Amino acid sequence: MCFLPMFTGGSFIVEALVKYFLVQVGGSSLFAISFLLPFPLLCGLFFLLGMVIKLGLFPFYSWVPMVISSISWLGCLFVVTFQKLAPLFVMCENYFIDSTFLLFLIVRGVLVRRVLGFNQSYMRSLIAYSSISHTSWLVISLMFRLRLFVLYLLIYFFLVFVLFLVFSRLNLIKVVPGAVSLNS
């Protein structure tokens, strides 16, 4: 809910706000339901689906490019960084996740970025697919070592902050091969 004020503006932004809100509520609902189920396997599945939806990983990634392309650079910064903190740390503490299924979803997420990211000409869409890929790598690092995860997270946050600061100052809109278009 704390990110919703960053979605103020025109009709595209209202659509992004509604999509973001519904996705986050859906993921949170599955997360809450997972603690009410008596079967560990079903509990783990609902928990995993809730976190995957909230993080925007494969196959629930389609909301990320639409939301990121509709909001300000500051809003983008929060969606690709701070919005991911709570689900990632909840996943860090939860041990009933099927790691084989999670690894399958993560590898698919990296491949989605590789395939769909090449076809983008707008900077925000490119950032969205990059965020999907980096979130996958964050989860992989979380599966192996907590220190590796924290190091990756800090480096990613720092680089994204600097990148978005530059994009915001230059008001970058479109990526053209060999040149960068600026909003006039």
C-alpha positions in Angstrom: 0.0 0.0 0.0 2.9 2.4 0.6 3.8 2.5 -3.1 0.3 3.5 -4.3 0.9 7.3 -3.9 3.6 7.0 -6.6 0.9 6.1 -9.1 -0.7 9.5 -9.5 -1.6 10.9 -12.9 -3.5 10.1 -16.1 -5.6 7.1 -17.2 -2.6 4.9 -17.9 -1.4 5.4 -14.4 -4.8 4.6 -12.9 -4.8 1.4 -14.9 -1.3 0.6 -13.7 -2.4 1.4 -10.1 -5.3 -1.0 -10.3 -3.2 -3.8 -11.9 -0.5 -3.3 -9.3 -3.0 -3.3 -6.4 -4.8 -6.4 -7.6 -1.6 -8.4 -8.2 -0.2 -7.5 -4.8 -3.6 -8.3 -3.1 -3.8 -11.6 -5.0 -0.2 -12.6 -4.0 -0.9 -11.6 -0.3 -4.1 -13.6 -0.3 -2.4 -16.7 -1.5 0.3 -16.2 1.1 -2.2 -15.8 3.9 -4.2 -18.9 2.7 -1.0 -20.9 2.7 -0.9 -20.8 6.5 -4.5 -22.0 6.8 -4.1 -25.2 4.8 -3.5 -28.4 6.7 -1.5 -30.2 4.0 2.2 -29.2 3.8 2.5 -29.8 0.0 -0.5 -27.6 -0.7 0.6 -25.1 1.8 4.0 -24.8 0.1 2.4 -24.5 -3.3 0.1 -21.6 -2.2 3.0 -19.9 -0.4 5.3 -20.2 -3.5 2.6 -18.9 -5.9 1.9 -16.0 -3.6 5.5 -15.0 -3.5 6.1 -15.5 -7.2 3.1 -13.3 -8.0 4.2 -10.6 -5.7 7.8 -10.7 -7.1 6.6 -10.8 -10.7 8.5 -13.9 -11.6 7.6 -16.4 -14.4 4.7 -17.1 -15.2 3.2 -14.1 -13.4 5.5 -11.4 -14.9 3.2 -9.7 -17.3 2.1 -7.0 -14.8 5.7 -5.8 -14.3 6.3 -4.2 -17.7 2.9 -2.6 -17.8 3.2 -1.0 -14.4 6.8 0.1 -14.8 6.1 1.7 -18.2 3.3 3.8 -16.7 4.9 5.4 -13.6 7.6 7.9 -12.8 11.3 6.9 -12.5 11.0 7.2 -8.7 8.0 4.8 -8.8 10.0 2.4 -11.0 12.9 2.5 -8.5 10.6 1.4 -5.7 8.8 -1.3 -7.7 12.1 -2.9 -8.9 13.9 -2.6 -5.5 12.0 -2.0 -2.3 8.8 -3.8 -3.3 10.8 -7.0 -3.6 12.3 -6.9 -0.1 9.4 -8.3 1.9 8.7 -11.3 -0.4 12.4 -12.1 -0.7 13.0 -12.0 3.1 9.8 -14.0 3.7 11.1 -16.6 1.2 14.4 -16.6 3.0 12.8 -17.7 6.3 10.4 -20.3 4.8 11.7 -23.9 4.5 8.7 -25.7 3.0 9.3 -24.4 -0.5 9.8 -27.1 -3.2 13.2 -25.9 -4.5 13.0 -28.0 -7.7 9.8 -26.3 -8.8 11.1 -22.9 -7.7 14.3 -23.4 -9.7 12.2 -24.3 -12.7 10.3 -21.0 -12.4 13.5 -19.0 -11.9 15.2 -20.4 -15.0 12.1 -19.6 -17.0 12.2 -16.1 -15.6 15.8 -15.6 -16.8 14.8 -17.0 -20.2 11.8 -14.7 -20.4 14.1 -11.7 -20.0 16.4 -12.9 -22.6 13.7 -13.5 -25.2 11.3 -10.6 -24.5 14.0 -8.0 -23.4 15.6 -8.0 -26.8 12.5 -6.8 -28.5 12.1 -3.6 -26.4 12.8 -0.1 -27.6 11.5 1.8 -24.6 13.8 2.2 -21.6 11.2 1.4 -19.0 10.1 -1.9 -20.7 13.8 -2.9 -20.9 14.2 -2.1 -17.2 11.1 -4.2 -16.4 12.4 -7.3 -18.2 15.8 -6.7 -16.6 14.1 -6.6 -13.2 12.4 -9.9 -13.8 15.8 -11.5 -14.6 17.5 -9.9 -11.6 14.8 -11.0 -9.3 15.3 -14.5 -10.6 19.0 -14.3 -9.8 18.2 -12.8 -6.4 16.1 -15.9 -5.6 18.8 -18.2 -6.9 21.4 -16.5 -4.6 18.9 -16.8 -1.8 18.6 -20.5 -2.3 22.4 -21.0 -2.0 23.7 -18.6 0.6 22.3 -15.8 2.6 25.5 -13.8 2.4 25.6 -14.1 -1.4 22.0 -12.9 -1.5 22.7 -9.9 0.7 25.8 -9.0 -1.3 23.9 -9.3 -4.6 20.9 -7.3 -3.2 23.1 -4.4 -2.1 25.0 -4.2 -5.3 21.8 -4.5 -7.4 20.1 -1.7 -5.3 23.1 0.6 -5.6 23.4 0.1 -9.3 19.7 0.5 -9.9 19.6 3.6 -7.8 22.5 5.2 -9.8 21.0 4.1 -13.1 17.5 5.5 -12.3 19.1 8.7 -11.1 20.8 9.2 -14.4 17.6 8.2 -16.4 15.6 10.6 -14.3 18.0 13.5 -14.8 18.3 12.9 -18.6 14.5 12.0 -18.9 15.3 9.0 -21.1 12.4 7.5 -22.9 13.4 5.4 -25.9 16.4 3.2 -26.7 17.5 3.4 -30.4 20.4 1.3 -31.6 23.5 3.5 -31.6 21.7 6.4 -30.0 19.5 7.4 -27.1 16.3 9.4 -27.6 15.5 12.1 -25.0 12.1 13.4 -24.2 11.8 16.9 -25.6 
